[in-house]
Amino acid sequence: MGSDKAFLPWGQGTLLSHALKLASTVAPQVRIVGDKEKFAGFGTVIEDVYAERGPLGGIHAALSTTVTQDNLMLAVDLPMLEPRFLEYLLAQAREAQAMVTVPLAAGGYQPLTAVYRNEFAAICEQSLREGRNKIDPLFAKVKTRVIQAEELAQAGFSQEMFRNLNTLEDFERANLIRS
């Protein structure tokens, strides 16, 4: 991308402000996992305990600091998500009472658009201590509610909402779709 995705312009703000606003539609407390120096002006920031370990490190950090049972993880680079989907995701998590509720869409698991029970922090911790940074293999170790692409389609959700903005071209395409 050439710059931090969080600060790319989106709507009336940035991808970060959009993600925070989106998360606040379903969560009374929203926190940012990242560098305190960089993000402190935007809200409560949780720093990784295991730095440079990717999404699993961020999920671990978030879950290690919460007392909330169901915790929505939301990536900053998924601006096409809609509040209605987050409501659906949380409802599925509450109904299933699984440790993880994760969509399987757009070619794979969507671990950064998922709901995790706070006790999943221990599973993350063990994996990180063992030097394993991949999250998907952990889903087989716990009760996981996988929301299949077909279920999402039946509920009226497009897989397009899971398009990550990893390149400048992705960002430009998303802006065209949004306009």
FENZI-V868273 format. One record per backbone hydrogen bond with DSSP energy under -0.5 kcal/mol. CO is the residue of the C=O (numbers start at 0). NH is the residue of the N-H. E is the energy in kcal/mol with one decimal. If there is no record, write none. Layout:
BEGIN
co/nh/e
CO/NH/E
CO/NH/E
END
This chain:
BEGIN
co/nh/e
3/6/-1.5
4/7/-2.1
5/15/-2.6
7/14/-1.9
9/12/-2.3
12/9/-2.3
13/17/-2.4
14/18/-2.5
15/19/-2.6
16/20/-2.1
17/21/-2.7
18/22/-2.7
19/23/-2.0
20/24/-0.6
21/24/-1.3
22/25/-1.6
22/26/-1.5
29/43/-0.5
31/33/-0.7
31/45/-3.3
34/38/-2.4
35/39/-2.1
38/41/-2.3
38/42/-0.5
39/42/-0.8
43/31/-2.9
45/33/-2.2
48/50/-0.8
49/52/-0.7
52/56/-0.6
53/56/-0.7
53/57/-1.5
54/58/-2.8
55/59/-2.5
56/60/-2.2
57/61/-2.5
58/62/-2.7
59/63/-2.2
60/64/-0.6
61/64/-1.0
62/65/-0.9
68/70/-0.6
68/117/-1.3
70/115/-2.7
72/113/-1.0
74/77/-0.8
76/164/-1.4
77/80/-1.4
81/84/-1.0
81/85/-1.7
82/86/-2.5
83/87/-1.9
84/88/-3.0
85/89/-2.5
86/90/-2.2
87/91/-2.5
88/92/-2.1
89/93/-2.4
90/94/-2.3
91/95/-2.5
92/96/-2.1
92/97/-0.5
98/116/-2.8
99/144/-3.3
100/114/-2.5
101/146/-2.4
102/104/-0.6
102/109/-2.0
103/148/-0.7
104/107/-1.3
107/104/-2.1
109/112/-1.9
111/74/-2.0
112/102/-0.7
113/72/-3.1
114/100/-2.6
115/70/-2.3
116/119/-2.1
117/120/-1.7
118/121/-1.1
118/122/-0.6
119/123/-2.3
120/124/-2.8
121/125/-2.2
122/126/-2.0
123/127/-2.8
124/128/-2.7
125/129/-1.6
126/131/-2.7
127/130/-1.5
130/132/-0.6
132/55/-0.6
134/137/-1.8
134/138/-0.6
135/138/-1.4
136/139/-0.8
137/140/-1.3
137/141/-0.5
138/141/-0.7
141/143/-0.6
142/98/-1.8
142/99/-1.5
143/145/-0.8
144/101/-2.4
144/146/-0.6
145/147/-0.8
146/103/-3.0
147/151/-1.9
148/152/-2.4
149/153/-2.5
150/154/-1.8
151/156/-2.9
152/155/-1.5
157/160/-1.3
158/161/-1.9
159/162/-1.9
161/163/-0.7
163/165/-1.1
166/170/-2.1
167/171/-2.5
168/172/-2.6
169/173/-2.5
170/174/-2.0
171/175/-1.8
172/176/-2.3
173/177/-2.3
174/178/-1.6
END
